[in-house]
Amino acid sequence: MGILAEQLKNQKEAQVPQGIVSITPSDTTKLAKPIRAFMVTAPGDVSLLMNDGSSGIYPGCVAGTQYMGKIIRINAAGTIATGIKGLL
């Protein structure tokens, strides 16, 4: 495999989640490791803190949909969705 093909393969693998964790929302405790996306099993809003320090709410998250971002905390305040899974 050529160098360019290897780089493209590595890029694609870097974009694909490599693991999954259950998340308990908290207003103070950051995740052990940033997640690259999250999903919910019961719909609703998800409040989060991004890696760059910005925060906000993803409104009306739908079960089974991946929501992307480099996320370091899912906040309890403002989060209505349940069954949150983080994708590493």
URNORSUL-V354240 format. One record per residue. N is the residue number from 1. RES is the residue in one letter. OMEGA is omega in radians with two decimals (999 if undefined). NEAR is the number of other ideal C-beta (glycine too) atoms within 12 Angstrom. Layout:
((N	RES	OMEGA	NEAR) (N	RES	OMEGA	NEAR))
This chain:
((1	M	-3.14	9) (2	G	-3.10	8) (3	I	-3.13	9) (4	L	3.13	10) (5	A	3.11	11) (6	E	3.11	12) (7	Q	3.11	13) (8	L	3.10	14) (9	K	3.13	15) (10	N	3.10	14) (11	Q	3.14	12) (12	K	3.13	11) (13	E	3.14	12) (14	A	-3.12	13) (15	Q	-3.09	15) (16	V	3.11	16) (17	P	-3.09	19) (18	Q	-3.12	15) (19	G	-3.13	15) (20	I	3.11	18) (21	V	3.01	23) (22	S	-3.08	20) (23	I	2.99	35) (24	T	-3.13	20) (25	P	3.13	31) (26	S	3.10	20) (27	D	-3.08	17) (28	T	-3.03	13) (29	T	3.08	15) (30	K	3.08	23) (31	L	3.13	29) (32	A	-3.12	16) (33	K	3.11	19) (34	P	3.07	24) (35	I	-3.14	35) (36	R	3.11	27) (37	A	3.03	31) (38	F	3.05	40) (39	M	3.08	31) (40	V	3.07	32) (41	T	3.04	18) (42	A	-2.99	18) (43	P	3.08	22) (44	G	3.13	22) (45	D	3.05	26) (46	V	3.10	41) (47	S	-3.06	27) (48	L	3.08	42) (49	L	-3.12	32) (50	M	-3.11	26) (51	N	-3.11	18) (52	D	3.12	13) (53	G	3.10	13) (54	S	3.13	14) (55	S	-3.13	23) (56	G	-3.12	21) (57	I	2.96	22) (58	Y	-3.05	32) (59	P	3.01	17) (60	G	3.11	15) (61	C	-3.08	31) (62	V	3.12	18) (63	A	3.06	20) (64	G	3.13	15) (65	T	3.09	19) (66	Q	3.07	23) (67	Y	-2.98	32) (68	M	3.05	19) (69	G	3.03	25) (70	K	-2.94	23) (71	I	-3.12	36) (72	I	3.07	26) (73	R	2.94	36) (74	I	-3.09	45) (75	N	3.07	30) (76	A	3.13	22) (77	A	3.13	18) (78	G	3.12	22) (79	T	3.13	32) (80	I	-3.14	23) (81	A	3.10	33) (82	T	-3.13	22) (83	G	-3.06	23) (84	I	3.10	38) (85	K	3.10	29) (86	G	3.11	36) (87	L	-3.10	29) (88	L	999	21))
